Amino acid sequence: MFATADDGVKISYDVAAGPRPVLLIHGFASDSESTWVRTGWVRALAGRGHVLVDLRGHGRSDRPPSGYSPEILARDVLAVLDETGLSTVDAVGYSMGALVGWTVARLAPGRIGRLVLGGAGGQPAGASSMRRVAEALSGGDLQACIDGMAGHRLDGPPPVPVLFAAGEQDEIAADAPEFAARLGAPFVSLGRRTHFNAVSSRAFKEAAIGFFDNAPGGPGAAPGG
């Protein structure tokens, strides 16, 4: 399925109905299939409902030559939520997807209930780090996305209740524990995981589900739709 962004770009998404849907936002040079399906996240969230989004330039979505700022990517995600008819979701964002999820919550109060951020801390997105990720994941030509995202970071106070998670060997998110502490947000260590394999961690999934279930109303209290 596809939603149409403000500038006409087609954004690929998949949705499964459920009582407490979770929006899953992948990272740079990846896609929903690789990040969330193959790693067991969709299976772990079975019964809740989910929304998978391929960010522009990734997966099955269009690849425009420009337009890759966090705000534009966040508005793409909002276009998907509008298309699905979901008013509020919980969300998990990994790496670049963490910045996009944070921006969605800031731009559209009430659309995200609780937010889990993996593989991200307080450091700005670095062009050199993004190039290394693209090379490691064979992400193709993503220079336009690098140009749009480099230098951006998680700014301001948390827009919604947020949980941070990162592997101990994740150099990109090395400051995540300290950053979470400064924000007064919980942090979960994923053990000796790196930036590339932390997303498949069972501890990551269990922490996210527990965080969502501890929201007011508890499991099964549908936040919207």
C-alpha positions as CSV (number, residue, x, y, z in Angstrom):
1,M,0.0,0.0,0.0
2,F,1.1,3.6,-0.6
3,A,0.3,7.0,1.0
4,T,1.0,10.2,-0.8
5,A,3.2,12.8,0.9
6,D,2.7,16.5,0.8
7,D,5.1,16.8,-2.2
8,G,3.6,13.9,-4.1
9,V,6.1,11.3,-3.1
10,K,4.7,7.8,-2.7
11,I,5.4,6.2,0.7
12,S,5.1,2.5,1.1
13,Y,3.5,1.1,4.2
14,D,1.8,-2.0,5.6
15,V,-0.8,-2.1,8.4
16,A,-2.3,-4.8,10.5
17,A,-5.3,-4.0,12.7
18,G,-5.2,-4.5,16.4
19,P,-6.2,-3.0,19.7
20,R,-3.0,-1.0,20.4
21,P,-1.1,-0.5,17.2
22,V,2.7,0.1,17.1
23,L,4.3,2.3,14.5
24,L,7.7,0.9,13.5
25,I,10.2,3.3,11.9
26,H,13.4,1.8,10.4
27,G,16.8,3.4,10.3
28,F,19.1,4.8,7.5
29,A,19.9,2.5,4.6
30,S,17.4,-0.1,5.7
31,D,13.7,-0.8,5.3
32,S,10.8,-2.2,7.2
33,E,11.3,-5.8,6.0
34,S,14.9,-5.9,7.1
35,T,14.5,-4.0,10.3
36,W,11.2,-5.2,11.7
37,V,10.0,-8.4,9.9
38,R,13.2,-10.4,9.6
39,T,14.2,-9.6,13.2
40,G,11.0,-10.8,14.8
41,W,9.4,-7.5,15.8
42,V,6.2,-8.0,13.8
43,R,5.9,-11.5,15.3
44,A,6.5,-10.2,18.8
45,L,3.8,-7.5,18.4
46,A,1.2,-10.0,17.0
47,G,-2.2,-9.2,18.4
48,R,-1.5,-5.5,19.0
49,G,-1.5,-4.3,15.5
50,H,1.3,-2.5,13.7
51,V,2.1,0.0,11.0
52,L,5.3,-0.4,8.9
53,V,6.7,2.5,6.9
54,D,9.4,2.6,4.3
55,L,10.9,6.1,4.6
56,R,11.4,8.0,1.3
57,G,14.5,6.8,-0.5
58,H,14.3,3.4,1.2
59,G,12.5,0.1,0.5
60,R,9.6,0.4,-1.9
61,S,9.0,4.1,-1.4
62,D,9.8,6.7,-4.0
63,R,13.4,8.1,-4.1
64,P,13.2,11.8,-4.8
65,P,16.4,13.7,-5.4
66,S,15.8,16.0,-2.4
67,G,13.5,16.4,0.6
68,Y,15.1,14.3,3.4
69,S,15.0,16.5,6.5
70,P,13.6,15.0,9.8
71,E,10.5,17.2,9.4
72,I,9.8,16.1,5.9
73,L,10.3,12.4,6.8
74,A,8.1,12.9,9.8
75,R,5.3,14.4,7.7
76,D,5.6,11.4,5.4
77,V,4.9,9.2,8.4
78,L,2.0,11.4,9.4
79,A,0.6,11.0,5.9
80,V,0.7,7.2,6.4
81,L,-1.0,7.5,9.8
82,D,-3.7,9.6,8.1
83,E,-4.1,7.1,5.4
84,T,-4.6,4.3,7.9
85,G,-7.1,6.2,9.9
86,L,-5.2,5.7,13.1
87,S,-5.4,8.7,15.4
88,T,-2.8,7.6,18.0
89,V,-0.1,4.9,18.0
90,D,2.8,3.8,20.2
91,A,6.0,3.9,18.2
92,V,9.5,2.3,18.0
93,G,12.2,4.1,16.0
94,Y,15.6,2.8,15.3
95,S,18.7,5.0,14.6
96,M,17.5,7.6,12.0
97,G,14.0,6.3,12.6
98,A,14.4,7.4,16.3
99,L,14.9,11.0,15.1
100,V,12.0,10.7,12.8
101,G,9.7,9.3,15.5
102,W,10.8,12.1,17.9
103,T,10.0,14.7,15.2
104,V,6.6,13.1,14.6
105,A,5.7,13.4,18.3
106,R,6.9,17.1,18.3
107,L,5.0,18.1,15.1
108,A,1.8,16.3,15.9
109,P,0.9,16.2,19.6
110,G,-1.3,13.3,20.4
111,R,-0.4,11.1,17.5
112,I,2.2,9.1,19.4
113,G,1.4,7.8,22.9
114,R,4.7,6.3,24.0
115,L,8.0,6.2,22.1
116,V,10.8,3.7,22.2
117,L,14.1,4.9,20.6
118,G,16.8,2.4,19.8
119,G,20.4,3.0,18.6
120,A,20.2,6.7,19.2
121,G,21.6,9.2,21.7
122,G,22.1,12.9,21.9
123,Q,24.8,13.3,19.2
124,P,24.0,14.9,15.9
125,A,23.6,12.6,12.9
126,G,27.1,12.5,11.3
127,A,27.6,12.3,7.5
128,S,30.6,10.0,7.9
129,S,28.8,7.6,10.2
130,M,25.9,7.5,7.8
131,R,28.2,6.7,4.9
132,R,29.7,3.8,6.9
133,V,26.2,2.5,7.6
134,A,25.3,2.7,3.9
135,E,28.4,0.8,2.9
136,A,27.8,-1.9,5.5
137,L,24.2,-2.3,4.5
138,S,24.6,-1.9,0.8
139,G,22.1,0.9,0.9
140,G,22.9,2.3,-2.5
141,D,23.2,6.0,-3.3
142,L,21.7,7.8,-0.3
143,Q,23.7,11.0,-0.5
144,A,20.5,13.1,-0.6
145,C,19.3,11.5,2.6
146,I,22.7,12.1,4.2
147,D,22.6,15.7,3.2
148,G,19.2,16.2,4.6
149,M,19.8,14.4,8.0
150,A,23.4,15.3,8.8
151,G,23.7,17.7,11.8
152,H,20.2,17.0,13.2
153,R,19.7,15.6,16.6
154,L,17.1,14.9,19.3
155,D,16.4,18.4,20.5
156,G,14.4,19.7,23.4
157,P,12.6,17.8,26.2
158,P,10.9,14.5,25.3
159,P,7.7,15.2,23.5
160,V,6.1,12.1,24.9
161,P,7.1,9.4,27.5
162,V,10.2,7.8,26.0
163,L,12.4,4.8,26.5
164,F,16.0,4.5,25.2
165,A,17.8,1.3,24.3
166,A,21.2,0.6,22.8
167,G,23.9,-2.0,22.7
168,E,27.1,-1.6,24.7
169,Q,29.2,-1.8,21.5
170,D,27.1,0.7,19.5
171,E,29.5,3.5,18.7
172,I,26.8,5.6,17.1
173,A,24.7,5.6,20.2
174,A,27.5,5.5,22.7
175,D,26.1,8.4,24.7
176,A,22.6,7.0,24.9
177,P,22.7,6.0,28.7
178,E,24.0,9.5,29.7
179,F,21.6,11.3,27.3
180,A,18.6,9.3,28.7
181,A,19.7,10.2,32.2
182,R,19.8,13.9,31.4
183,L,16.3,13.7,30.1
184,G,15.0,11.7,33.0
185,A,14.1,8.9,30.7
186,P,14.6,5.1,31.3
187,F,17.4,3.3,29.4
188,V,17.8,-0.4,28.7
189,S,21.2,-1.8,27.8
190,L,21.1,-4.5,25.1
191,G,24.3,-6.1,26.2
192,R,27.2,-6.6,23.8
193,R,25.2,-5.6,20.8
194,T,26.4,-3.3,18.0
195,H,24.5,-0.7,16.0
196,F,23.9,-3.4,13.4
197,N,22.5,-6.2,15.4
198,A,20.9,-4.5,18.4
199,V,17.5,-4.3,16.7
200,S,17.1,-8.1,16.8
201,S,17.7,-8.3,20.6
202,R,14.9,-10.1,22.5
203,A,15.6,-7.7,25.4
204,F,14.8,-4.8,23.1
205,K,11.5,-6.2,22.2
206,E,10.6,-7.2,25.7
207,A,11.6,-3.7,27.0
208,A,9.5,-2.0,24.4
209,I,6.4,-4.1,25.0
210,G,6.7,-3.6,28.8
211,F,7.1,0.1,28.4
212,F,3.9,0.3,26.2
213,D,2.0,-1.9,28.7
214,N,2.9,0.3,31.6
215,A,1.1,3.3,29.9
216,P,-2.1,4.6,31.7
217,G,-4.8,2.2,30.9
218,G,-2.5,-0.8,30.5
219,P,-2.5,-3.4,27.7
220,G,-5.6,-3.5,25.5
221,A,-6.5,0.2,26.1
222,A,-6.6,1.3,22.5
223,P,-5.2,4.8,22.2
224,G,-7.0,5.5,18.9
225,G,-8.0,4.4,15.6
